[in-house]
Structure formats: C-alpha cells, structure tokens
Amino acid sequence: LFAQLADQGRAADKQMAGLAGLGWSQYKAGQLEQAAATFGQVLAKSPDAALAAETALVRGQILQKLEQSDDALAMFDVVIQRHPASREMPQALLAAARLRHRLQQNERAAELLQRLVKEFPKFPEMDSVLYDWGWVLADQAKSPESSAAFERLRKDYPKSRYWLDATFRLAQRAFAEKQFARARELAQAALAREPDPTLRENLLFLAAQIAAGEERWQEAHAGFEL
C-alpha cells in the first residue's frame, strides 16, 4: 500500500508519505538494503527539514548495521551539520561518536561526546554518554579527564546500570595513584551494591591489593585467599 502511495503519479506530499512509510515497513521487516535505498530517495526529495533529519538518522543506523561505516557517518553528519536544531541531533551526536570510537577515531569521538554533554544536559541517556566519554578519554590516555567523566556519572546517576563499573574503574585508578583511602572507599561502595560474580571477584582482589598497599597484611592475606 505504501508502494502504491509512493507512485510517481501521486501528488508530491502523498508520494513522500508513501516513500517514508515504505522505508519504515522495509526496515521493520528486516529488509535493510531496500530500506536504505528507499530512505535515500526520501532524503533526496524531501524539502522538509524535520523529515530530512529523521530520515538521515535512521538511514545512518541502517547503513551501520550493514557495516557501511563511512556512509553511516555521512548520514549522521547530515543531521549534525545541517539540522543542529532537530530533535534527532543528540541521537546523531551519540551514534556518530560511538561509531568513530569503534573505528578508533577517538579524538573526534571525544569532541562529539563533549558537545553532547554541553549542549544537551537533559538528554535521557546522559549516564551512557558519560560512560562512553570516560572510555574514549581513557583510550586517549587522558586519565584525569576520563576519571572526571566517570566521577560525574557516579555522583549524578547513582541508579545507572553503568554506576558499578564506573566506580570500579575509579577505585582502580585511585589505587594506581596510591590514593589508598579513596580506593578503599570506592571499592567498598561498589561491593555494597552486590555486583555480579565476576565484578565482585575483581573488587575483592582490588580490596586485597589496597590492604597490602596500606600494609594491612592480615587483611590482605585473607582477601587474597577468597
């Protein structure tokens, strides 16, 4: 039905509605290549900025699933560069940053995440943005900046699913910097949250290392035996 509506003989607005509906139908049916092509037609023909931003974002997501990274980034950049006031802008920034991080384009990924944090402080997924930002900065060997991102996540989003891992990473860094009291505080806070078995084991090992660093030998020995 959408294909019929998208027929060339239809009025322009009806044709655009048909193409958009056809693209979404193909996408939800798992016909990714067809959907990418259809959304490409929408993007080429649409004079409507709101529709263009939505179309560019979803086409970028499809192309990423098809492992066409450069083309996907081009679509995300359409939103970022041409439609910065659109509702799709923060999602485009996040999608582009994550893809660039995966491609080891860490400097550019960090810039995009920093922009997202600054311009969209009420973004619903801000905890995941801060977590991603922390790792991108870590991959650039920017430990202080990375720790600042993880600390902001820890303080501002205590119920986040990323809280435990961020707290563990902060504890590890505090131990590496011989800030033993701080490391112990963080490790204990994480252990109190009842982490999964793997993380709990890592935290217990870290706690034993901290005890050794503080020359609390009996506690360290007991910890290493667990």
Secondary structure as a PSIPRED ss2 file (coil, helix, strand):
# PSIPRED VFORMAT (PSIPRED V4.0)

   1 L C   1.000  0.000  0.000
   2 F H   0.000  1.000  0.000
   3 A H   0.000  1.000  0.000
   4 Q H   0.000  1.000  0.000
   5 L H   0.000  1.000  0.000
   6 A C   1.000  0.000  0.000
   7 D C   1.000  0.000  0.000
   8 Q C   1.000  0.000  0.000
   9 G C   1.000  0.000  0.000
  10 R C   1.000  0.000  0.000
  11 A C   1.000  0.000  0.000
  12 A H   0.000  1.000  0.000
  13 D H   0.000  1.000  0.000
  14 K H   0.000  1.000  0.000
  15 Q H   0.000  1.000  0.000
  16 M H   0.000  1.000  0.000
  17 A H   0.000  1.000  0.000
  18 G H   0.000  1.000  0.000
  19 L H   0.000  1.000  0.000
  20 A H   0.000  1.000  0.000
  21 G H   0.000  1.000  0.000
  22 L H   0.000  1.000  0.000
  23 G H   0.000  1.000  0.000
  24 W H   0.000  1.000  0.000
  25 S H   0.000  1.000  0.000
  26 Q H   0.000  1.000  0.000
  27 Y H   0.000  1.000  0.000
  28 K H   0.000  1.000  0.000
  29 A C   1.000  0.000  0.000
  30 G C   1.000  0.000  0.000
  31 Q C   1.000  0.000  0.000
  32 L H   0.000  1.000  0.000
  33 E H   0.000  1.000  0.000
  34 Q H   0.000  1.000  0.000
  35 A H   0.000  1.000  0.000
  36 A H   0.000  1.000  0.000
  37 A H   0.000  1.000  0.000
  38 T H   0.000  1.000  0.000
  39 F H   0.000  1.000  0.000
  40 G H   0.000  1.000  0.000
  41 Q H   0.000  1.000  0.000
  42 V H   0.000  1.000  0.000
  43 L H   0.000  1.000  0.000
  44 A H   0.000  1.000  0.000
  45 K H   0.000  1.000  0.000
  46 S C   1.000  0.000  0.000
  47 P C   1.000  0.000  0.000
  48 D C   1.000  0.000  0.000
  49 A H   0.000  1.000  0.000
  50 A H   0.000  1.000  0.000
  51 L H   0.000  1.000  0.000
  52 A H   0.000  1.000  0.000
  53 A H   0.000  1.000  0.000
  54 E H   0.000  1.000  0.000
  55 T H   0.000  1.000  0.000
  56 A H   0.000  1.000  0.000
  57 L H   0.000  1.000  0.000
  58 V H   0.000  1.000  0.000
  59 R H   0.000  1.000  0.000
  60 G H   0.000  1.000  0.000
  61 Q H   0.000  1.000  0.000
  62 I H   0.000  1.000  0.000
  63 L H   0.000  1.000  0.000
  64 Q H   0.000  1.000  0.000
  65 K H   0.000  1.000  0.000
  66 L C   1.000  0.000  0.000
  67 E C   1.000  0.000  0.000
  68 Q C   1.000  0.000  0.000
  69 S H   0.000  1.000  0.000
  70 D H   0.000  1.000  0.000
  71 D H   0.000  1.000  0.000
  72 A H   0.000  1.000  0.000
  73 L H   0.000  1.000  0.000
  74 A H   0.000  1.000  0.000
  75 M H   0.000  1.000  0.000
  76 F H   0.000  1.000  0.000
  77 D H   0.000  1.000  0.000
  78 V H   0.000  1.000  0.000
  79 V H   0.000  1.000  0.000
  80 I H   0.000  1.000  0.000
  81 Q H   0.000  1.000  0.000
  82 R H   0.000  1.000  0.000
  83 H C   1.000  0.000  0.000
  84 P C   1.000  0.000  0.000
  85 A C   1.000  0.000  0.000
  86 S C   1.000  0.000  0.000
  87 R C   1.000  0.000  0.000
  88 E C   1.000  0.000  0.000
  89 M H   0.000  1.000  0.000
  90 P H   0.000  1.000  0.000
  91 Q H   0.000  1.000  0.000
  92 A H   0.000  1.000  0.000
  93 L H   0.000  1.000  0.000
  94 L H   0.000  1.000  0.000
  95 A H   0.000  1.000  0.000
  96 A H   0.000  1.000  0.000
  97 A H   0.000  1.000  0.000
  98 R H   0.000  1.000  0.000
  99 L H   0.000  1.000  0.000
 100 R H   0.000  1.000  0.000
 101 H H   0.000  1.000  0.000
 102 R H   0.000  1.000  0.000
 103 L C   1.000  0.000  0.000
 104 Q C   1.000  0.000  0.000
 105 Q C   1.000  0.000  0.000
 106 N H   0.000  1.000  0.000
 107 E H   0.000  1.000  0.000
 108 R H   0.000  1.000  0.000
 109 A H   0.000  1.000  0.000
 110 A H   0.000  1.000  0.000
 111 E H   0.000  1.000  0.000
 112 L H   0.000  1.000  0.000
 113 L H   0.000  1.000  0.000
 114 Q H   0.000  1.000  0.000
 115 R H   0.000  1.000  0.000
 116 L H   0.000  1.000  0.000
 117 V H   0.000  1.000  0.000
 118 K H   0.000  1.000  0.000
 119 E H   0.000  1.000  0.000
 120 F C   1.000  0.000  0.000
 121 P C   1.000  0.000  0.000
 122 K C   1.000  0.000  0.000
 123 F C   1.000  0.000  0.000
 124 P C   1.000  0.000  0.000
 125 E C   1.000  0.000  0.000
 126 M H   0.000  1.000  0.000
 127 D H   0.000  1.000  0.000
 128 S H   0.000  1.000  0.000
 129 V H   0.000  1.000  0.000
 130 L H   0.000  1.000  0.000
 131 Y H   0.000  1.000  0.000
 132 D H   0.000  1.000  0.000
 133 W H   0.000  1.000  0.000
 134 G H   0.000  1.000  0.000
 135 W H   0.000  1.000  0.000
 136 V H   0.000  1.000  0.000
 137 L H   0.000  1.000  0.000
 138 A H   0.000  1.000  0.000
 139 D H   0.000  1.000  0.000
 140 Q C   1.000  0.000  0.000
 141 A C   1.000  0.000  0.000
 142 K C   1.000  0.000  0.000
 143 S H   0.000  1.000  0.000
 144 P H   0.000  1.000  0.000
 145 E H   0.000  1.000  0.000
 146 S H   0.000  1.000  0.000
 147 S H   0.000  1.000  0.000
 148 A H   0.000  1.000  0.000
 149 A H   0.000  1.000  0.000
 150 F H   0.000  1.000  0.000
 151 E H   0.000  1.000  0.000
 152 R H   0.000  1.000  0.000
 153 L H   0.000  1.000  0.000
 154 R H   0.000  1.000  0.000
 155 K H   0.000  1.000  0.000
 156 D H   0.000  1.000  0.000
 157 Y C   1.000  0.000  0.000
 158 P C   1.000  0.000  0.000
 159 K C   1.000  0.000  0.000
 160 S C   1.000  0.000  0.000
 161 R C   1.000  0.000  0.000
 162 Y C   1.000  0.000  0.000
 163 W H   0.000  1.000  0.000
 164 L H   0.000  1.000  0.000
 165 D H   0.000  1.000  0.000
 166 A H   0.000  1.000  0.000
 167 T H   0.000  1.000  0.000
 168 F H   0.000  1.000  0.000
 169 R H   0.000  1.000  0.000
 170 L H   0.000  1.000  0.000
 171 A H   0.000  1.000  0.000
 172 Q H   0.000  1.000  0.000
 173 R H   0.000  1.000  0.000
 174 A H   0.000  1.000  0.000
 175 F H   0.000  1.000  0.000
 176 A H   0.000  1.000  0.000
 177 E C   1.000  0.000  0.000
 178 K C   1.000  0.000  0.000
 179 Q C   1.000  0.000  0.000
 180 F H   0.000  1.000  0.000
 181 A H   0.000  1.000  0.000
 182 R H   0.000  1.000  0.000
 183 A H   0.000  1.000  0.000
 184 R H   0.000  1.000  0.000
 185 E H   0.000  1.000  0.000
 186 L H   0.000  1.000  0.000
 187 A H   0.000  1.000  0.000
 188 Q H   0.000  1.000  0.000
 189 A H   0.000  1.000  0.000
 190 A H   0.000  1.000  0.000
 191 L H   0.000  1.000  0.000
 192 A C   1.000  0.000  0.000
 193 R C   1.000  0.000  0.000
 194 E C   1.000  0.000  0.000
 195 P C   1.000  0.000  0.000
 196 D C   1.000  0.000  0.000
 197 P H   0.000  1.000  0.000
 198 T H   0.000  1.000  0.000
 199 L H   0.000  1.000  0.000
 200 R H   0.000  1.000  0.000
 201 E H   0.000  1.000  0.000
 202 N H   0.000  1.000  0.000
 203 L H   0.000  1.000  0.000
 204 L H   0.000  1.000  0.000
 205 F H   0.000  1.000  0.000
 206 L H   0.000  1.000  0.000
 207 A H   0.000  1.000  0.000
 208 A H   0.000  1.000  0.000
 209 Q H   0.000  1.000  0.000
 210 I H   0.000  1.000  0.000
 211 A H   0.000  1.000  0.000
 212 A H   0.000  1.000  0.000
 213 G H   0.000  1.000  0.000
 214 E C   1.000  0.000  0.000
 215 E C   1.000  0.000  0.000
 216 R C   1.000  0.000  0.000
 217 W H   0.000  1.000  0.000
 218 Q H   0.000  1.000  0.000
 219 E H   0.000  1.000  0.000
 220 A H   0.000  1.000  0.000
 221 H H   0.000  1.000  0.000
 222 A H   0.000  1.000  0.000
 223 G H   0.000  1.000  0.000
 224 F H   0.000  1.000  0.000
 225 E H   0.000  1.000  0.000
 226 L C   1.000  0.000  0.000
